[in-house]
Amino acid sequence: MRTSDFLLAGILLLFALNGCTSVKRFKSAEFRGEDSGLLEVELFHTSLSTDPVSVKEKNLWTLSANAQTRLVQILDERYPDNEQFLSAISANYGPEDDVVEDYTRKDLRMVISLSKGRDYSRLNDPRGRFSPADRIEYYRLNLEIPDTYNLRFHQWNRYITEYGQIHIADVSFSRNLDLTLEGSPGGTGLETGTAIGRSERQEVSRRYLKLNGSISDQRVVIEAEGTREVDLTGNVSADVSLQFDAFPELVFVPVFVANEENESILSGLKFLNVLVPAMSGAPDTIFADLKLSYIYRHVDSGWKTFGEWDDRVEYYRGTLEKQIPLFLTKDYLPQFYCIGTDRGGKRSVKLHKDPGREYLLQFRNYQEAFGFLQWMELFSRQQDVPLQIDGMMLLYEGQPVLGTQVSENQFKIMPVY
């Protein structure tokens, strides 16, 4: 072989070496259209808190200095009498109690689970769309509350965009090719040699969108981006607070004191203002609309190597839509209890508090309702005496509750909702 042939072969080999670099994203890429059957998405959630939120009411001392000055001037002009002025200045501007219990906010931890099909039986099927190197390239998830519900997103814990960074290449290497030609043209010994070398230093990194999102009254949006060695299959969680439109209610808290025998005796009722969800008709289930848009990266060839630079990839776009149950009735309505009977229909005991006004005798929990029912059973021995507490009459079907009715009607504790 002539020396020029060896040199040509070396140059061709050098070009081949230069073409073999792991810095490339892929060997080739092609968009192949729509396919919404490549992914599955599920959303499940757990309640983070069921306790009501206490809301402090505003008064003079919770206002700013300028607002305090202005309020004092207004009250001084409106109430020239000293006693009226002092009474007005110490008032709370809101419900009659200083603290209102708010049952309209629900805190949830939402977990979004993404999975892709793994049909290994079609691994070598040219018509199949699965290889071990496939990954979810990108997704955008929308969770929307329909306008028919008096419910909105209040806040969440995803206000900062999260980024990830990967090092694509951080190596130095060299490759050398030595070419030697030996021959005896004209009977004279001849030796010709050449050396071809190539060195490469790779320091390449890339930042990618690990998790991003936005929140509004009716919608939560979450998006993420995959990259080398980062598949988006798995779970993503977000802590969210949802708020219902509020409706004011009045509940009663029994007050017990200990007598000389250290027995617990009911001494009165405390009125407590509460805010409950304003849900007319109270649907059995509240649904949210879930929509997932994604880009799927399928490796058509080259998946037998761990590196992606030699892959021939195909991209598919897909969309999934489904309804997700967000709340059941027992999840969003407070667990209040009343006293009455469900024989022949649900009928409850009421309280005559103000002239011409009746209130459902409802309690915050089972224990408080049970304590009050025990008091009613104790006084049921006075058969012809109407039951009263703090000067307020207990009513059943519009008539005063007599002691005999407690046992005759078999009063029991029932859930309000």
C-alpha positions, 0 to 999 in steps of 0.5 A: 500500500502506498504512503498516500493511501495510509494517510487518506485512511488516517484522515478518514478515521480522524473524521470518524473520531470527531463525529463520535461525541457524546455532547450531541442531544441525539442522532436524529429527531422527528415529530410523529403526531398525536398519541394520547394513549402513551401516559396515564395520570392520577390525582389523589389527595389527603386532608392536611387539617380539619380544624376550623380557623379562628378569625379575630374580629376588628375593634379599635385596638386592631386598627392603625394609628390613623384609623384609630384617630379617625374612628374616635372623631366619628364616635365623638360626633355621633355619641356626645353622651359619655357612656354611649361613647365609651360603649361604642369605642369598646365595641367589636365591629363584626359578629357579637363574639370576638372570635369566629370559627371558620369552616370554609377553608380546606387544606389538601396535599395533592399528589399527581402521579404520572406513568407510561406504558411498559409493553416489553412484548413489543420491544422489537416491534417496528410498529411499537412505541416503547423502548427502555430509553423512552421518557416523558419530555414535558408535561403541563397539568391544569386543575380547574374548578367549575364555576358552578361551585362556590369554591376557589383556590386560596393559596399553595406552596409552589410560588418559586420555580424550581430548576435542576442542572445536569452536567452533560460532559466533564471529561478530557481524553485523547486518541492517537493513530500511528501509521507505518509503511515498510517496503523495499522499492528498488531493493532499498529499505524504506520506512515511512511513518506518521501519527494522527492525534485528537484530544477533546475536553467537554465541559457542558452543563444545562439547566432545565425546568424542574417544576413550575406552576401558577395559581388563580381563583379557579385554576392551578397549573403545574409544568415540568421538563425532562432532560438527560437521565431525567424522566418525569414518570412519578409523583409530584405533590403540592399543598393547596388551600381551598376556600368556599364562599361563607355562610354564617351560622350559630352553634351552641356550646354547653358550659359545665361546672362542677358541683360540691360532689365534683359532678359536672353540671350544665350551667348554661349555653354559649353562643358561637358564630361560625362560617360554613360553606355556602353550598345550596343543595350540597352536592354529594361530590365536588369534581374538578376538571383535570387536563394533561398535555405532554410531549413523549420522547420515543427512542426508535433506535440506539436505545441499547446504549445508555448515552442519548447522543446516538439515539434516533428519537420520535416525538409524540404529543398527547392530551388527557382529560378527566374529572377528579373527585375533589370533595365528598359531602362529609369532607367539606361540610362541618361535622355538627350535631343536633338533637331530635328524632328521625322516626317518620322524617328528621325533626330536630329540637330548636331554641327560642332565643329572640322574640319571633326567632328560632335557632336549630340547637346544633353543636360543634361535635358529638361530645357537646351534643351528648352532654346536652342530651344527658341534661335533657334526660335528667330533667325529663323526670319533671314530666310537665315542666317545659325545658328551659336554659338561660331563660330560653325555651326548647322547642320541638315542632313549634311547641315547648319541649316537655320532660315526657317528650324526651323519652317518648320521642326517643330523642337522640344525637343526629348529624346536622348535614 
